[in-house]
Amino acid sequence: MDKSEEPQVKQDELTKQEEEKKALVTEEAGAEVQAEGAKKKKKKKNNKKKNAVADTGEGAPEEEKKEDAKEEKKEGEEEDEDSGAEGEATGDGEAKKKKKKNKKKKKKTAGGAVADKREQDNSRFRCLGSWKAGDWSQSYPPLKPMTTLFKEGEFPIGQIMEHPGEQGVKRIGDAELRAKERIFEGDYDKLRRAAEVHRQTRKYAQKFIQPGMKIMDITNEIEACNRRLIEANGLEAGIAFPTGASLNHVAAHWTPNLGDETVLKYDDVMKIDYGSHVEGLMTDCAFTVAFNPQYDNLIQAVKEATETGIKEAGIDARLGEIGAAIQETMEAYEVEIGNKTYQVKAIRNLCGHSIGRYNIHAGKSVPIVAGSNMTKMEEGEQYAIETFGSTGKGVVYDDLDCSHYMKNFHAEKVPLRNSKAKQLLYTIEREYGTLAFCRKWLEEHFPRHIVPLKMLVDADVIKAYPPLSDVPGCFTAQFEHTILLRPTCKEVITRGEDF
């Protein structure tokens, strides 16, 4: 290269260096703008979350959560690409953070439910036991049906007790009777499935019931859970009868009709009574909800009376003797309410009952007071052992607007002239058969049913079961379990840790 070209070369090199410097500055400025944009984007997203929390009091809606997750994932991918060698240095820490995030997300299940634990403190309720820790794979709220939790079809066995008398010990070890039971194992499993639905539903109910809730909301939520867990399917499986939520002096057969705005109060005594069925094999179980400790003796008296009834029941046990034992246990209690002392009285015109397939009241009654009925319980029968105690007169009468109805199990075919009555009867037979139902359920299938329903009641095709009340101002309590008189033993199929 000659000397005359040297200045030109130097000038070209300087120009090139300046251009590279400008490009570097532009690149750095672009990176800063991009970082600033990401910050604004993140700030906007956080504000969106805060606004959602302020509006709902619960948290961001489900769709926004999904969008946030997508944005976080996208940002993470962009950061990984930009980080290069720095990402290798911090890779282990980031991986650990991601694992922790994933673990938290796995706790959530479909429908916004979260993993539940079996342990549950019931101390805010009077005289109800708490649920103990143990194996548990149900969600909260409960969404998993029993057939998915117990895939082998072997559902939890209830409490096993000996039949009363000398024969009880012999029966429990008899090989021939055990072989006899194996014939009915399929039916036993169906009853145990229904019983497990009842247990898990009432555990859920005991978690959400609190003063200030509408009774309509309480009963609707219990019934929705019952349907989910039993996998309701017409007459093959479903709710056995409407959820009773009788308050204070009302002892039984009350559930709110549409439009009822009754609210549960701290000083109320509520009886929750519901059942489940599989192919007409049903459970019937009830417990009392109260928050005020002044009712403890009333509730404890009825709870212990029910336990006495279960203990005395069994093959060859006489119904009148069971009633006498129940009355003696219950009426040994007194309760002080509002500085006044009351003897707890067994409600003498209410009783337990035998249960048949698609027949909640199958013919035999189990009294809760002493009487002359010497009818014996028999092998293979199923009973609802339920007791009612009151601070009133100890007698109930028909009261309030009727909500519970049921087709007469033995009703003969009656000619109906009214077309609406015929249509309603067809709907009832299709949806409920001879299972009990309530007016709010009919609204879903047959609006404007009041007049044709009355026609069916008058024709004795449908039987009305109005609320049963003692004197206003008194308080009543109820506890109930379903027992199965197996050849070798009696099984309390609805037993739980709560009662």
C-alpha positions in Angstrom: 0.0 0.0 0.0 1.5 3.5 -0.9 1.5 6.5 1.5 -1.1 8.5 -0.4 -3.9 5.9 0.5 -3.0 5.7 4.3 -5.3 8.7 5.4 -8.2 7.3 3.5 -7.9 3.9 5.2 -7.7 5.5 8.7 -10.8 7.5 8.0 -12.7 4.3 6.9 -11.7 2.5 10.1 -12.9 5.4 12.3 -16.2 5.5 10.5 -16.7 1.7 10.9 -15.9 2.0 14.7 -18.5 4.8 15.1 -21.1 2.7 13.3 -20.4 -0.3 15.5 -20.7 1.9 18.6 -24.0 3.4 17.5 -25.4 -0.2 16.8 -24.3 -1.3 20.3 -26.0 1.7 21.9 -29.2 1.1 19.8 -29.2 -2.6 20.9 -28.8 -1.7 24.6 -31.6 0.9 24.3 -33.8 -1.7 22.7 -33.1 -4.2 25.5 -34.0 -1.5 28.1 -37.2 -0.7 26.2 -38.1 -4.4 26.1 -37.3 -4.8 29.8 -39.4 -1.8 30.6 -42.3 -3.2 28.6 -42.1 -6.5 30.4 -42.2 -4.6 33.8 -45.3 -2.7 32.7 -46.9 -5.9 31.5 -46.2 -7.5 34.8 -47.5 -4.5 36.7 -50.7 -4.4 34.7 -51.2 -8.1 35.3 -50.7 -7.6 39.1 -53.1 -4.7 39.2 -55.6 -6.9 37.3 -55.3 -9.6 40.0 -55.7 -7.0 42.8 -58.8 -5.6 41.2 -60.3 -9.1 40.9 -59.6 -9.8 44.6 -61.1 -6.5 45.6 -64.2 -7.2 43.5 -64.9 -10.8 44.5 -63.2 -11.2 47.9 -62.0 -14.6 46.8 -59.3 -14.2 44.2 -58.8 -13.9 40.5 -61.4 -15.6 38.3 -60.4 -19.0 36.9 -60.0 -17.7 33.3 -57.6 -14.9 34.4 -55.5 -17.5 36.4 -55.2 -19.6 33.2 -54.1 -16.4 31.2 -51.6 -15.5 34.0 -50.1 -19.0 33.9 -49.7 -18.8 30.1 -48.0 -15.4 30.4 -45.7 -16.5 33.1 -44.7 -19.5 31.0 -44.1 -17.3 28.0 -42.0 -14.8 30.0 -40.0 -17.7 31.5 -39.2 -19.0 28.0 -38.1 -15.5 26.8 -35.9 -15.1 29.9 -34.3 -18.5 29.3 -33.5 -17.5 25.7 -32.0 -14.1 26.8 -30.1 -15.4 29.8 -27.7 -17.7 27.8 -24.7 -18.5 30.0 -26.2 -16.8 33.1 -29.1 -19.3 32.9 -26.7 -22.1 33.3 -25.3 -20.6 36.5 -28.8 -20.2 38.1 -30.5 -23.2 36.5 -30.6 -25.3 39.6 -32.3 -22.7 41.7 -34.9 -21.9 39.0 -35.7 -25.7 38.6 -36.3 -26.0 42.3 -38.7 -23.0 42.2 -40.6 -24.5 39.3 -40.9 -27.8 41.1 -42.4 -26.1 44.1 -44.9 -24.2 41.9 -45.9 -27.5 40.2 -46.5 -29.2 43.5 -48.9 -26.4 44.6 -50.8 -26.6 41.3 -51.2 -30.4 41.6 -53.3 -29.9 44.7 -56.0 -28.4 42.6 -58.5 -30.7 40.9 -61.2 -30.2 38.3 -64.0 -27.8 38.9 -61.9 -25.5 41.2 -61.8 -28.2 44.0 -58.7 -28.7 46.1 -57.4 -31.8 47.8 -59.1 -32.5 51.1 -57.9 -34.2 54.2 -59.9 -36.7 56.2 -59.2 -35.0 59.6 -62.0 -32.5 60.4 -62.7 -30.6 63.7 -66.4 -30.6 64.5 -66.0 -28.9 67.9 -68.3 -25.9 66.9 -71.2 -28.3 66.7 -72.7 -29.6 70.0 -72.3 -33.3 70.7 -70.9 -34.3 67.3 -67.5 -36.1 67.1 -64.6 -35.0 64.9 -63.4 -36.9 61.9 -60.0 -38.5 62.4 -56.9 -38.4 60.2 -56.4 -41.3 57.8 -56.2 -42.3 54.2 -58.3 -40.0 52.1 -58.4 -39.2 48.4 -61.6 -37.1 48.2 -61.6 -33.5 47.0 -63.1 -30.4 48.7 -65.9 -29.9 47.8 -66.4 -33.6 47.2 -66.5 -34.4 43.5 -65.3 -37.9 43.2 -68.0 -40.6 43.1 -67.7 -43.7 45.2 -67.2 -45.9 42.2 -63.9 -44.1 41.4 -62.7 -44.0 45.0 -63.4 -47.8 45.5 -62.6 -49.2 42.1 -62.8 -52.8 43.2 -66.5 -52.3 44.3 -65.7 -53.2 47.9 -67.1 -50.3 50.0 -66.3 -49.7 53.7 -68.1 -52.1 56.0 -70.1 -50.5 58.8 -69.8 -51.1 62.5 -70.2 -54.8 63.3 -72.1 -55.8 66.5 -73.4 -59.1 67.9 -77.1 -59.8 67.9 -78.6 -59.6 71.5 -79.0 -62.7 73.6 -77.1 -66.0 73.9 -77.6 -66.7 70.2 -75.6 -63.6 69.2 -72.2 -65.1 70.1 -73.0 -68.4 68.3 -74.3 -66.7 65.1 -71.2 -64.6 64.6 -69.0 -67.6 64.3 -71.4 -70.0 62.4 -69.8 -71.2 59.1 -73.2 -72.0 57.6 -74.5 -68.6 58.3 -71.4 -67.0 56.8 -71.9 -69.0 53.7 -75.6 -67.7 53.6 -74.4 -64.1 53.8 -72.2 -64.6 50.7 -75.4 -65.0 48.6 -76.4 -61.4 49.6 -73.0 -59.8 49.3 -74.0 -57.9 46.2 -76.9 -56.2 48.0 -74.7 -55.5 51.0 -72.1 -53.7 48.8 -74.9 -51.5 47.3 -76.1 -50.5 50.7 -72.5 -49.8 51.8 -71.9 -47.6 48.7 -75.1 -45.6 49.7 -73.8 -45.4 53.3 -70.4 -44.1 52.3 -72.1 -41.4 50.2 -74.1 -40.4 53.3 -70.9 -40.3 55.4 -68.9 -38.2 53.0 -71.8 -35.9 52.3 -72.5 -35.2 56.0 -68.7 -34.6 56.6 -68.9 -32.0 53.9 -72.2 -30.5 55.3 -70.5 -30.3 58.8 -67.8 -28.2 57.2 -69.9 -25.6 55.5 -73.1 -25.3 57.7 -73.0 -22.2 59.8 -75.4 -19.6 61.3 -76.5 -17.0 58.8 -77.0 -19.4 55.9 -80.3 -19.9 54.2 -81.9 -23.3 54.8 -82.6 -23.5 51.1 -78.9 -23.1 50.3 -77.9 -25.8 52.9 -80.4 -28.4 51.6 -79.6 -27.6 47.9 -75.8 -28.1 48.6 -76.4 -31.4 50.5 -78.5 -32.7 47.7 -76.1 -31.6 45.0 -73.3 -33.4 46.8 -75.4 -36.5 47.4 -76.3 -36.7 43.6 -72.6 -36.3 42.6 -71.2 -39.0 44.9 -73.9 -41.5 44.3 -73.8 -40.8 40.5 -77.6 -40.1 40.3 -79.2 -41.9 37.4 -83.0 -42.0 37.5 -84.3 -44.9 39.6 -81.0 -46.8 39.4 -79.2 -44.6 42.0 -79.9 -41.3 43.6 -81.4 -39.5 46.6 -83.7 -41.6 48.6 -85.9 -38.8 49.9 -85.7 -35.0 50.3 -83.3 -33.5 52.8 -85.1 -32.7 56.0 -83.9 -29.5 57.8 -86.6 -29.2 60.5 -86.1 -26.4 63.0 -86.7 -26.1 66.7 -90.3 -27.3 67.6 -90.6 -28.9 64.1 -89.4 -32.5 64.6 -89.5 -33.9 61.1 -90.6 -33.7 57.4 -89.8 -30.1 56.7 -87.7 -28.8 53.8 -88.1 -25.4 52.3 -90.4 -24.9 49.4 -89.4 -22.5 46.6 -89.3 -18.9 47.8 -88.6 -19.8 51.4 -86.0 -17.4 52.9 -85.6 -19.0 56.3 -82.1 -18.4 57.7 -80.3 -20.7 60.2 -79.6 -18.8 63.5 -77.1 -19.5 66.3 -79.9 -20.4 68.8 -81.7 -22.8 66.4 -81.8 -26.6 66.7 -81.9 -28.2 63.2 -82.4 -31.8 62.3 -80.6 -32.9 59.1 -82.2 -36.0 57.7 -81.4 -37.5 54.2 -80.7 -40.7 52.4 -79.1 -42.3 49.4 -80.1 -45.4 47.4 -78.6 -47.8 44.8 -81.2 -49.8 42.9 -83.8 -49.0 45.6 -81.6 -50.2 48.5 -81.4 -47.2 50.7 -79.9 -45.6 53.8 -81.7 -43.3 56.2 -79.6 -41.4 58.6 -80.0 -38.1 60.6 -78.2 -35.9 63.1 -78.9 -32.7 65.0 -77.1 -29.4 64.3 -76.8 -26.9 67.2 -74.2 -24.3 68.2 -75.5 -23.1 71.6 -74.2 -25.3 74.5 -77.6 -24.8 76.4 -79.0 -27.7 74.2 -76.3 -30.2 75.1 -78.4 -32.4 77.4 -81.3 -32.5 75.0 -79.0 -33.6 72.1 -77.0 -36.0 74.3 -80.2 -37.6 75.6 -81.5 -38.3 72.1 -78.0 -39.5 70.8 -77.7 -42.0 73.7 -81.3 -43.2 73.2 -80.5 -44.0 69.6 -77.4 -45.9 70.7 -79.6 -47.8 73.1 -82.1 -48.7 70.3 -79.2 -50.0 68.2 -77.8 -52.0 71.0 -81.2 -53.6 71.8 -82.1 -54.3 68.2 -81.3 -57.6 66.5 -82.8 -60.9 65.3 -85.6 -62.0 67.6 -85.6 -58.7 69.5 -89.2 -57.5 70.4 -90.1 -54.1 69.2 -92.0 -53.0 72.4 -89.0 -53.9 74.6 -86.7 -51.8 72.4 -89.1 -48.8 72.8 -89.1 -49.2 76.6 -85.3 -49.2 76.7 -85.1 -46.1 74.4 -87.6 -44.2 76.6 -85.8 -45.1 79.8 -82.5 -43.8 78.4 -83.9 -40.5 77.0 -86.2 -39.5 79.9 -83.4 -39.8 82.4 -82.2 -36.4 81.2 -83.1 -32.9 82.1 -82.1 -29.7 80.2 -81.9 -26.1 81.4 -82.9 -23.6 78.7 -83.3 -19.9 79.5 -83.2 -20.5 83.3 -86.0 -23.1 83.1 -85.5 -26.8 83.5 -87.3 -29.3 81.3 -87.4 -33.1 81.3 -86.5 -34.5 77.9 -89.5 -36.4 76.6 -89.5 -39.1 73.9 -92.0 -38.1 71.2 -94.4 -41.0 71.5 -96.1 -40.8 68.1 -92.8 -40.9 66.2 -90.8 -44.0 65.6 -88.2 -45.9 63.7 -89.2 -48.3 60.8 -88.2 -51.2 58.6 -86.9 -50.4 55.1 -87.6 -52.3 51.9 -86.5 -52.0 48.3 -87.9 -48.6 47.0 -90.0 -48.6 50.2 -88.8 -46.3 53.0 -91.5 -47.4 55.4 -91.7 -51.2 54.8 -94.3 -52.1 57.4 -92.8 -52.6 60.9 -92.4 -49.7 63.3 -89.8 -49.4 66.1 -91.4 -47.4 68.9 -89.4 -45.1 71.1 -91.7 -45.5 74.2 -92.8 -48.6 76.1 -95.7 -50.5 74.5 -97.3 -53.8 74.1 -96.0 -54.6 70.6 -94.2 -57.9 70.9 -93.5 -58.3 67.2 -90.0 -59.7 66.6 -87.2 -58.4 64.3 -86.2 -61.0 61.8 -83.1 -62.1 59.9 -82.3 -60.2 56.8 -84.4 -57.1 57.7 -83.1 -53.6 57.5 -84.2 -50.9 60.0 -83.9 -47.2 60.5 -83.4 -46.8 64.3 -84.3 -43.2 65.0 -85.3 -41.4 68.2 -86.8 -37.9 68.8 -86.7 -36.0 72.1 -88.6 -32.8 73.0 -88.8 -30.2 75.7 -92.5 -29.8 74.9 -95.4 -32.2 75.3 -93.7 -35.1 73.5 -96.4 -35.4 70.9 -96.4 -34.0 67.3 -99.1 -32.9 64.9 -99.4 -32.0 61.2 -98.2 -28.4 60.8 -97.1 -25.8 58.2 -97.1 -26.1 54.4 -96.4 -29.6 53.1 -93.2 -30.2 51.2 -92.7 -34.0 51.3 -94.8 -36.4 49.1 -94.5 -40.0 48.1 -96.5 -42.4 45.9 -98.5 -44.9 47.9 -96.4 -48.1 47.6 -99.5 -50.3 47.6 -101.7 -47.9 45.5 -104.0 -49.6 43.1 -104.6 -48.1 39.6 -107.1 -45.3 39.9 -108.9 -43.8 36.9 -108.0 -40.2 36.6 -110.1 -37.9 34.5 -108.0 -34.8 34.7 -105.3 -34.7 32.0 -102.9 -32.6 34.1 -103.2 -35.1 37.0 -102.4 -37.9 34.6 -99.3 -36.1 33.2 -98.1 -35.4 36.7 -98.5 -39.0 37.9 -96.5 -40.1 34.8 -93.8 -37.7 35.7 -93.7 -38.8 39.3 -93.5 -42.5 38.4 -90.8 -41.8 35.8 -88.6 -39.7 38.1 -89.2 -41.0 41.6 -91.2 -44.3 41.4 -92.2 -45.0 45.0 -89.4 -42.9 46.5 -90.3 -39.7 48.3 -90.0 -36.3 46.6 -90.6 -32.6 47.4 -92.3 -29.7 45.7 -89.1 -27.9 44.8 -87.9 -31.0 42.8 -91.3 -31.1 40.9 -90.7 -27.5 39.8 -87.9 -28.7 37.6 -90.1 -31.3 35.8 -93.6 -30.0 36.2 -94.2 -26.3 37.0 -97.8 -25.4 38.1 -98.2 -28.7 39.8 -100.1 -27.7 42.9 -103.7 -28.4 41.7 -103.0 -31.7 40.0 -100.9 -32.8 43.0 -103.8 -32.2 45.3 -106.0 -34.3 43.0 -103.5 -37.2 43.3 -103.4 -36.8 47.1 -107.2 -36.8 47.2 -107.3 -39.9 45.0 -104.9 -41.6 47.6 -102.4 -42.3 44.8 -99.9 -39.9 46.4 -99.5 -39.5 50.1 -98.6 -36.1 51.7 -96.2 -36.0 54.6 -96.6 -32.6 56.2 -94.1 -31.2 58.8 -94.6 -32.7 62.3 -94.4 -30.3 65.1 -94.6 -30.2 68.9 -95.8 -27.0 70.7 -94.2 -23.7 69.4 -91.4 -22.5 71.6 -90.1 -26.0 72.5 -87.0 -27.7 71.0 -86.7 -31.1 69.5 -83.7 -33.3 68.5 -83.2 -36.4 66.4 -80.5 -39.0 65.7 -80.8 -41.9 63.3 -78.8 -44.8 61.9 -79.6 -47.6 59.4 -78.8 -51.1 60.6 -78.8 -54.4 58.7 -79.7 -57.7 60.4 -77.3 -60.0 58.7 -77.5 -63.7 59.6 -74.2 -63.6 61.6 -74.3 -60.1 63.1 -76.0 -56.6 62.9 -74.1 -54.0 60.8 -74.6 -50.3 61.5 -74.0 -49.3 57.9 -74.2 -45.5 58.4 -71.8 -45.3 61.4 -69.2 -42.6 61.3 -66.8 -40.9 63.7 -69.2 -38.0 64.1 -71.8 -40.2 65.7 
